[in-house]
Amino acid sequence: MITDAVAIPQSDVRKLLSAASADAALLYIFLNSGNRPEEAGKNLNMSEARLGCAGATLRQLGLWPEQQPSHILSGERPSYGEADVLKAMDGDVDFRSLYGEVQRLLGRSLNTEELKILLGFVRYLGLSNDVISVLICYCKERARQRGSSRNPSLRTIEKEAYAWAERGIDTVEAAAAFIQTQNVRNSRLRRLMDQLQIRGRSLTPAEERYAQSWLDMGFAEEVIAMAYERTCLNTGGLNWAYMNKILQRWHEQNLHSAEAVQSGDRKQVPKGASGQLGDAEMEAIQQLLRKREG
C-alpha cells in the first residue's frame, strides 16, 4: 500500500466534513496517496457494502479521482402509452412486482398515467426496482419533514428521479450515500434555523440558498451565530442580504472560526478606537442604505 503524503485542499476538507462519513474520508486519503480503487477493500479492511457506500459518497461530493462530469439526460423524453403499460403488466414480472410495491409504499392504487411515469423510471432512466423503492421512501420522508401529512405524487417523485439520474444515482449504494449527505445537510440547516430564531415554518427557497451557501463555505456554527448577532444589532433584526455580506467577507478573508473572526476584527480596529464596525459590516450597511435609497 502506498502511503505518500497527501495535501488536502480546503474545499475538499469542507466537503468531507459536511458528509460526516469516516469511510469516505479514509477512502479519499487512500486514493489520493496513489493507491488503486480495486485495492481499497483489502487494504482498508472494508466490506464490499461499506466500500460501495464510501465510493458513492465521494462521487456525490465530486471527489472521486478522474471523475467525469455527471451525465445529463438529453433529447426528448419518450412517451409511453396505455399499450406499453398493458404489455409491461402482462409480460414483465419485475414491473408487476414494482407496481405492487409502489402501491404499498404510497398507500393507494396507481392510475394509468402514473403507471406510464413508473415505466419511464425503468425503461428510460434505467432505475432498478430497489433504487425506485429507496427513491419513493426518500420522497415520502422529505414530504414529512416539510410538514405534509400526505404522500408525494408520482409527478413529484418523477422530478426527483430525473434529478437522481443527472447526478448518476442509479445504485442502492449511490442512493444511500446521497441520502446520508442530505440528512447531514438537513440536520445542519435545522440547527442553523434554531440559531436564527426561525421556528414553526420552513425556510423559503431563497433563504435556504443563503443558509446552504454559508454551510458550504465551512463556517463553524458559532461564527454564523456571531454574524446573526451583529446583523440584529446593526439592522434591528434578521436581514439575509446583510448577514450574507458579512459572511462572504469573512470567507474571503479565510475567517471561519470564532477566534479567527475576533482576531481579524482586532486587526481592523485602529489603535485607541472602540466599538467600531468591521469592514464587512460597514460595506453591508452601505449597500443596504443604497438599496433603500434606490
RODRENZA-10529 format. One record per residue (C-alpha): residue number from 1; residue in one letter; x, y, z. Coordinates in pm, 1 decimal, decimal comma. Layout:
% RODRENZA-10529
     k   r       east      north         up
   NUM   A          X          Y          Z
...
//
This chain:
% RODRENZA-10529
     k   r       east      north         up
     1   M        0,0        0,0        0,0
     2   I      132,4      344,1      -96,3
     3   T      147,4      588,9      194,2
     4   D      267,8      907,6       26,4
     5   A      189,6     1239,4      193,6
     6   V     -143,0     1388,8       88,4
     7   A     -212,8     1761,2       65,4
     8   I     -589,1     1801,6      100,9
     9   P     -736,8     2120,8      -49,8
    10   Q     -950,0     2322,3      193,4
    11   S    -1253,3     2284,6      -34,5
    12   D    -1218,0     1904,3      -18,7
    13   V    -1186,8     1915,0      360,6
    14   R    -1515,2     2105,1      383,9
    15   K    -1689,9     1857,9      156,6
    16   L    -1562,9     1559,4      353,6
    17   L    -1662,9     1713,8      685,4
    18   S    -2008,4     1800,5      551,3
    19   A    -2063,8     1434,8      450,7
    20   A    -1973,7     1312,3      801,4
    21   S    -1855,4      978,1      662,1
    22   A    -1538,8      833,4      814,9
    23   D    -1525,2      562,7      546,2
    24   A    -1542,8      820,3      266,6
    25   A    -1264,2     1026,5      426,0
    26   L    -1046,4      717,7      467,3
    27   L    -1106,7      610,0      107,0
    28   Y    -1028,1      964,7      -13,1
    29   I     -687,8      957,1      163,3
    30   F     -616,1      606,0       33,7
    31   L     -688,5      700,4     -329,0
    32   N     -508,2     1033,3     -315,7
    33   S     -199,1      862,3     -177,9
    34   G     -163,7      695,4     -517,3
    35   N     -341,6      366,3     -449,1
    36   R     -580,2      197,4     -689,5
    37   P     -955,4      173,9     -614,2
    38   E     -962,7     -204,3     -661,9
    39   E     -709,9     -244,3     -377,3
    40   A     -910,7      -40,8     -127,1
    41   G    -1127,9     -317,5       17,8
    42   K     -835,8     -538,6      116,8
    43   N     -601,9     -263,7      240,4
    44   L     -866,7      -70,1      434,2
    45   N    -1039,6     -383,9      565,1
    46   M    -1375,1     -266,5      430,7
    47   S    -1658,9     -493,5      327,3
    48   E    -1794,8     -457,9      -25,1
    49   A    -2104,7     -280,3      108,2
    50   R    -1902,4      -27,2      312,1
    51   L    -1665,4       33,8       24,1
    52   G    -1956,3       84,3     -215,3
    53   C    -2116,9      345,7        9,4
    54   A    -1785,2      523,5       66,5
    55   G    -1715,7      537,2     -307,0
    56   A    -2067,0      659,0     -380,0
    57   T    -2024,4      935,8     -120,1
    58   L    -1704,5     1054,8     -287,0
    59   R    -1877,8     1056,1     -624,5
    60   Q    -2165,7     1258,6     -477,8
    61   L    -1914,3     1509,4     -343,2
    62   G    -1725,2     1525,2     -674,3
    63   L    -1411,7     1384,0     -507,3
    64   W    -1368,3     1058,2     -697,3
    65   P    -1033,5     1058,5     -886,9
    66   E    -1067,3     1149,8    -1254,4
    67   Q    -1441,6     1175,0    -1209,4
    68   Q    -1625,1     1257,4    -1527,2
    69   P    -1899,8     1522,8    -1528,0
    70   S    -2241,7     1393,8    -1432,2
    71   H    -2439,6     1250,8    -1718,2
    72   I    -2708,1     1497,7    -1818,9
    73   L    -3005,7     1340,3    -1984,6
    74   S    -3053,1     1491,1    -2326,4
    75   G    -3302,8     1457,0    -2603,3
    76   E    -3675,9     1425,8    -2586,5
    77   R    -3827,7     1201,1    -2323,1
    78   P    -4006,8      900,1    -2466,3
    79   S    -4382,7      896,6    -2444,9
    80   Y    -4538,0      573,9    -2319,1
    81   G    -4897,5      483,2    -2398,9
    82   E    -5157,8      256,5    -2249,8
    83   A    -5047,7      -24,8    -2480,9
    84   D    -4693,4       -3,4    -2337,6
    85   V    -4830,2      -20,5    -1984,0
    86   L    -5055,7     -317,9    -2059,7
    87   K    -4771,9     -502,5    -2229,0
    88   A    -4542,1     -442,8    -1933,2
    89   M    -4808,4     -552,7    -1684,9
    90   D    -4878,6     -870,0    -1883,3
    91   G    -4527,0     -975,6    -1975,1
    92   D    -4285,0     -816,1    -1727,2
    93   V    -4282,4     -988,9    -1388,5
    94   D    -4039,2     -733,0    -1243,4
    95   F    -4262,6     -443,0    -1345,3
    96   R    -4568,1     -608,2    -1192,6
    97   S    -4371,3     -654,9     -872,5
    98   L    -4264,9     -289,2     -880,5
    99   Y    -4624,4     -181,4     -938,2
   100   G    -4735,6     -367,9     -626,6
   101   E    -4451,2     -232,2     -414,2
   102   V    -4512,5      129,5     -519,2
   103   Q    -4882,7       96,4     -438,9
   104   R    -4790,6      -38,7      -95,5
   105   L    -4544,7      245,5      -29,0
   106   L    -4789,8      514,8     -140,1
   107   G    -5092,7      350,1       21,3
   108   R    -5315,7      372,8     -285,4
   109   S    -5377,4      233,5     -633,8
   110   L    -5194,5      380,3     -932,1
   111   N    -5381,7      506,0    -1234,8
   112   T    -5271,4      458,3    -1596,4
   113   E    -5091,6      794,5    -1615,7
   114   E    -4892,6      709,4    -1305,5
   115   L    -4802,3      370,0    -1448,8
   116   K    -4663,7      547,6    -1755,5
   117   I    -4438,8      752,1    -1526,9
   118   L    -4329,0      436,8    -1346,6
   119   L    -4248,6      271,8    -1677,6
   120   G    -4025,8      568,5    -1761,8
   121   F    -3829,2      515,0    -1440,0
   122   V    -3747,2      162,8    -1552,3
   123   R    -3705,6      189,9    -1928,4
   124   Y    -3575,7      543,3    -1981,7
   125   L    -3389,3      620,6    -1659,4
   126   G    -3276,5      260,3    -1613,6
   127   L    -3351,5      252,0    -1240,1
   128   S    -3382,6      -83,5    -1067,4
   129   N    -3680,2     -175,3     -851,8
   130   D    -3468,3     -141,9     -538,0
   131   V    -3348,6      207,6     -630,2
   132   I    -3705,6      316,3     -712,1
   133   S    -3823,2      190,9     -372,2
   134   V    -3546,0      387,0     -199,3
   135   L    -3635,2      693,5     -407,9
   136   I    -4001,4      679,3     -304,2
   137   C    -3913,4      633,3       63,4
   138   Y    -3680,2      932,8       39,7
   139   C    -3951,7     1148,9     -117,2
   140   K    -4202,4     1040,5      149,8
   141   E    -3963,9     1131,4      430,8
   142   R    -3881,2     1466,1      268,7
   143   A    -4252,5     1548,6      243,0
   144   R    -4298,4     1457,6      610,6
   145   Q    -4007,6     1680,5      714,2
   146   R    -4168,1     1967,2      526,0
   147   G    -4485,7     1927,3      728,4
   148   S    -4702,5     1739,3      479,2
   149   S    -4917,5     1452,4      605,2
   150   R    -4980,3     1326,8      250,1
   151   N    -4761,2     1103,2       40,8
   152   P    -4598,3     1270,7     -261,3
   153   S    -4749,0     1234,5     -606,5
   154   L    -4578,8     1036,0     -881,1
   155   R    -4518,4     1365,9    -1062,5
   156   T    -4323,4     1494,9     -762,1
   157   I    -4129,7     1168,9     -738,3
   158   E    -4062,1     1187,0    -1112,8
   159   K    -3886,2     1524,1    -1072,4
   160   E    -3659,4     1375,7     -806,2
   161   A    -3598,0     1065,7    -1019,7
   162   Y    -3464,0     1281,6    -1304,0
   163   A    -3251,2     1476,6    -1057,2
   164   W    -3104,2     1148,1     -934,1
   165   A    -3038,2     1035,7    -1290,7
   166   E    -2848,7     1356,3    -1365,4
   167   R    -2637,0     1303,6    -1052,6
   168   G    -2561,9      948,2    -1161,0
   169   I    -2754,5      792,5     -871,7
   170   D    -2851,2      456,0    -1017,9
   171   T    -2748,9      205,1     -748,8
   172   V    -2865,7      143,1     -393,8
   173   E    -2516,2      233,0     -266,6
   174   A    -2520,0      566,7     -450,1
   175   A    -2872,0      637,2     -323,6
   176   A    -2767,9      556,8       36,1
   177   A    -2467,3      788,7        9,1
   178   F    -2681,0     1069,3     -132,2
   179   I    -2944,7     1031,2      140,0
   180   Q    -2676,8     1027,9      409,6
   181   T    -2534,0     1352,6      270,9
   182   Q    -2881,9     1507,6      257,2
   183   N    -2959,9     1400,4      614,0
   184   V    -2641,6     1564,8      741,1
   185   R    -2724,2     1876,2      539,0
   186   N    -3079,6     1893,7      676,0
   187   S    -2958,2     1843,6     1032,6
   188   R    -2716,2     2135,0      994,5
   189   L    -2989,7     2351,6      842,4
   190   R    -3220,7     2278,4     1134,9
   191   R    -2951,3     2381,3     1382,9
   192   L    -2889,8     2698,7     1183,1
   193   M    -3262,8     2777,6     1189,0
   194   D    -3256,7     2748,9     1568,1
   195   Q    -2967,3     2995,1     1578,8
   196   L    -3163,2     3237,3     1360,9
   197   Q    -3473,1     3202,3     1582,3
   198   I    -3677,0     3059,6     1291,5
   199   R    -3943,7     2828,2     1428,0
   200   G    -4279,1     2698,7     1315,8
   201   R    -4207,2     2725,6      943,3
   202   S    -3970,6     2603,6      672,8
   203   L    -3708,7     2815,0      500,8
   204   T    -3813,1     2973,5      173,9
   205   P    -3609,6     2862,1     -131,3
   206   A    -3414,4     3190,7     -126,4
   207   E    -3343,6     3160,8      247,2
   208   E    -3233,1     2800,5      203,9
   209   R    -2987,7     2904,7      -70,2
   210   Y    -2835,0     3162,5      162,9
   211   A    -2813,9     2917,3      453,3
   212   Q    -2666,4     2637,5      245,1
   213   S    -2404,9     2868,7       94,7
   214   W    -2288,6     2962,4      447,4
   215   L    -2255,8     2598,9      544,6
   216   D    -2071,5     2521,3      220,1
   217   M    -1824,4     2798,7      299,8
   218   G    -1717,9     2594,4      602,0
   219   F    -1819,7     2828,2      884,6
   220   A    -1838,0     2695,8     1239,8
   221   E    -2187,1     2729,0     1383,8
   222   E    -2068,0     2981,8     1642,2
   223   V    -1938,8     3206,0     1363,0
   224   I    -2279,1     3208,1     1195,0
   225   A    -2427,3     3295,9     1535,0
   226   M    -2181,1     3587,5     1560,4
   227   A    -2284,1     3714,6     1217,7
   228   Y    -2650,5     3687,5     1317,7
   229   E    -2593,3     3881,9     1638,9
   230   R    -2412,2     4159,6     1455,1
   231   T    -2684,5     4169,5     1191,9
   232   C    -2955,1     4210,0     1455,3
   233   L    -2759,3     4478,2     1642,6
   234   N    -2691,8     4680,3     1328,5
   235   T    -3022,6     4638,4     1141,6
   236   G    -3273,2     4560,5     1416,4
   237   G    -3346,7     4204,4     1304,4
   238   L    -3256,8     3926,2     1064,5
   239   N    -3161,8     4070,1      726,8
   240   W    -3047,3     3787,8      499,4
   241   A    -2862,5     4004,4      245,6
   242   Y    -2681,9     4198,1      519,8
   243   M    -2579,3     3882,9      705,9
   244   N    -2469,8     3720,3      380,3
   245   K    -2239,7     4014,0      306,2
   246   I    -2071,0     3981,1      644,7
   247   L    -2014,6     3607,9      599,4
   248   Q    -1894,8     3647,1      240,9
   249   R    -1630,8     3895,3      352,4
   250   W    -1517,7     3668,7      636,3
   251   H    -1498,4     3383,1      387,1
   252   E    -1284,4     3591,3      151,5
   253   Q    -1051,9     3666,9      444,0
   254   N    -1046,3     3296,3      542,1
   255   L    -1204,9     3371,1      880,3
   256   H    -1407,5     3057,3      952,7
   257   S    -1368,4     3019,3     1330,0
   258   A    -1471,6     3248,0     1615,2
   259   E    -1106,8     3301,4     1710,2
   260   A    -1015,7     3396,5     1352,2
   261   V    -1304,7     3644,7     1327,9
   262   Q    -1215,6     3808,2     1659,4
   263   S     -850,0     3828,7     1559,3
   264   G     -947,2     3978,5     1224,2
   265   D    -1166,2     4236,3     1396,0
   266   R     -881,5     4342,3     1624,7
   267   K     -653,6     4395,2     1325,6
   268   Q     -913,9     4613,8     1153,4
   269   V     -980,8     4841,2     1454,5
   270   P     -737,6     5136,6     1472,1
   271   K     -537,0     5171,9     1791,4
   272   G     -740,6     5350,7     2058,5
   273   A    -1074,4     5302,9     1878,9
   274   S    -1366,4     5124,5     2043,9
   275   G    -1694,4     4986,9     1919,2
   276   Q    -1600,3     5036,3     1554,6
   277   L    -1771,5     4825,5     1291,8
   278   G    -1560,9     4593,7     1079,8
   279   D    -1513,6     4642,1      706,2
   280   A    -1762,7     4366,3      623,5
   281   E    -2034,5     4529,7      834,2
   282   M    -1964,8     4879,1      701,9
   283   E    -1988,3     4756,8      343,5
   284   A    -2310,4     4566,9      416,8
   285   I    -2465,6     4876,8      578,8
   286   Q    -2367,5     5096,3      284,5
   287   Q    -2518,1     4850,8       36,1
   288   L    -2837,0     4830,0      242,7
   289   L    -2867,4     5209,9      250,8
   290   R    -2807,5     5237,2     -124,1
   291   K    -3075,1     4976,7     -187,1
   292   R    -3327,3     5163,9       27,1
   293   E    -3246,5     5498,5     -140,9
   294   G    -3289,5     5336,8     -482,0
//
